[in-house]
Amino acid sequence: MELIGKRWAGAIIWALSEHPHYFAELSQAVPGLSDRLLSRRLRELESEGLVTRSVYADTPPRVSYALTEKGKALRPAIRELRAWAQHWNSD
């Protein structure tokens, strides 16, 4: 619960719940999040088995991130939290 409660972790999981993203796409999908903090959160999520990292040997190398099965299991909870926030922020 501590990991999911960390600032930006839920937003990153939400962005990845739709489809995998490259780092730059994630940076755009979560406005206000610095690249440094995005990197840190992605490493934390990866170490907990929620996110997988794939490196493509292009020039320059590209890195994409996707939810693991464990991460995908959080979708319903993240969806409910988003609905709650939308309901209570609409006032």
Helices and strands as residue ranges (DSSP letters): H 2-5, H 9-18, E 21-22, H 23-29, H 35-47, E 51-56, E 62-67, H 69-72, H 75-89
